[in-house]
Amino acid sequence: MATKPNTQRGGWAIRAAVSFGFVMAVSLALSGAAFADHDPADGPEVPPTLVPFLGGDPAAGCFRLQPAVEDEWTVFADAHMTYYYDSTTKKLTFVMDAGWLMAKVYDKGGTTLNLYDYTSFPDGGIAHDDGLVAPDNASGGAAGLSHADFCPVGPFATPTPTVAPTDTPSPAPTDTPSPAPTDTPTPAPTATPTAAPTDTPAPTATPTAAPTATPTPTPTLPNTGPTPTPTPTLPDTSGSPITSATPPDPTGNAFLLLLIGSVAGLMFMFLPRKKRERLS
């Protein structure tokens, strides 16, 4: 996906630059400082006045720069400014901090000084100047910078700039990619282990006691003493009928008589029928 430029950050940078420029413009307008075009350097804004160097420390409210840093912009915090000294042209440029102006500059070379006096400007000073040099040396050219004394004035109240509201660009909405749906894995069913059937032991037959035959008591005949032994009867040789020692059984005799009677009755019944058949 292409990355969109951060327009919001760029908008803040633009507003900050506009605000800074507005503050500088208002500050210069209120102070009445002459802020000419100094690129390339076209100063100084005032002609220098040659004065003798009497020695000693800088005047009250002034700050001495010695030695000067060459060929680069350098902050001189005591004088509330930033300066640049060109070692080739021997020229000095300064820019004051916001709310501060420069009233005088003493640029020394040899035994004399060039005084740049800006006190006639509105608010008694200037916010920026360039092309400042030390007095000429014996050869007729500009001497090198021995030291410089700067006398600032301020601070001046800096009005709060009113920045015209600017439309804050709304960042273009970006499509939030929807996460691709992921398939929720279905857990594989876990086979529930089935308990192996166990053989139920067959009930053990309780042995039934075989019925014990109750012995039938043998009737005990009354003891009548020793059984008499029959005395055998010798046959009567005298012609007497033989008699049995054991009397005949009347029941057997009756049965025999009944049997004979039945047979006789049957014969009686069948015999007449056969005679009639014959007669016919």
Rosetta blueprint (number, residue, H / E / L):
1 M L
2 A L
3 T L
4 K L
5 P L
6 N L
7 T H
8 Q H
9 R H
10 G H
11 G H
12 W H
13 A H
14 I H
15 R H
16 A H
17 A H
18 V H
19 S H
20 F H
21 G H
22 F H
23 V H
24 M H
25 A H
26 V H
27 S H
28 L H
29 A H
30 L H
31 S H
32 G L
33 A L
34 A L
35 F L
36 A L
37 D L
38 H L
39 D L
40 P L
41 A L
42 D L
43 G L
44 P L
45 E L
46 V L
47 P L
48 P L
49 T E
50 L E
51 V E
52 P E
53 F L
54 L L
55 G L
56 G L
57 D L
58 P L
59 A L
60 A L
61 G L
62 C L
63 F E
64 R E
65 L E
66 Q L
67 P L
68 A L
69 V L
70 E E
71 D L
72 E L
73 W L
74 T E
75 V E
76 F E
77 A H
78 D H
79 A H
80 H L
81 M E
82 T E
83 Y E
84 Y E
85 Y E
86 D E
87 S L
88 T L
89 T L
90 K L
91 K E
92 L E
93 T E
94 F E
95 V E
96 M E
97 D L
98 A L
99 G L
100 W L
101 L E
102 M E
103 A E
104 K E
105 V E
106 Y E
107 D E
108 K E
109 G E
110 G L
111 T L
112 T E
113 L E
114 N E
115 L E
116 Y E
117 D E
118 Y L
119 T L
120 S L
121 F L
122 P H
123 D H
124 G H
125 G L
126 I E
127 A L
128 H E
129 D E
130 D E
131 G E
132 L E
133 V L
134 A L
135 P L
136 D E
137 N L
138 A L
139 S L
140 G L
141 G L
142 A E
143 A L
144 G L
145 L L
146 S L
147 H E
148 A E
149 D E
150 F E
151 C E
152 P E
153 V E
154 G L
155 P L
156 F L
157 A L
158 T L
159 P L
160 T L
161 P L
162 T L
163 V L
164 A L
165 P L
166 T L
167 D L
168 T L
169 P L
170 S L
171 P L
172 A L
173 P L
174 T L
175 D L
176 T L
177 P L
178 S L
179 P L
180 A L
181 P L
182 T L
183 D L
184 T L
185 P L
186 T L
187 P L
188 A L
189 P L
190 T L
191 A L
192 T L
193 P L
194 T L
195 A L
196 A L
197 P L
198 T L
199 D L
200 T L
201 P L
202 A L
203 P L
204 T L
205 A L
206 T L
207 P L
208 T L
209 A L
210 A L
211 P L
212 T L
213 A L
214 T L
215 P L
216 T L
217 P L
218 T L
219 P L
220 T L
221 L L
222 P L
223 N L
224 T L
225 G L
226 P L
227 T L
228 P L
229 T L
230 P L
231 T L
232 P L
233 T L
234 L L
235 P L
236 D L
237 T L
238 S L
239 G L
240 S L
241 P L
242 I L
243 T L
244 S L
245 A L
246 T L
247 P L
248 P L
249 D L
250 P H
251 T H
252 G H
253 N H
254 A H
255 F H
256 L H
257 L H
258 L H
259 L H
260 I H
261 G H
262 S H
263 V H
264 A H
265 G H
266 L H
267 M H
268 F H
269 M H
270 F H
271 L H
272 P H
273 R H
274 K H
275 K H
276 R H
277 E H
278 R H
279 L H
280 S L
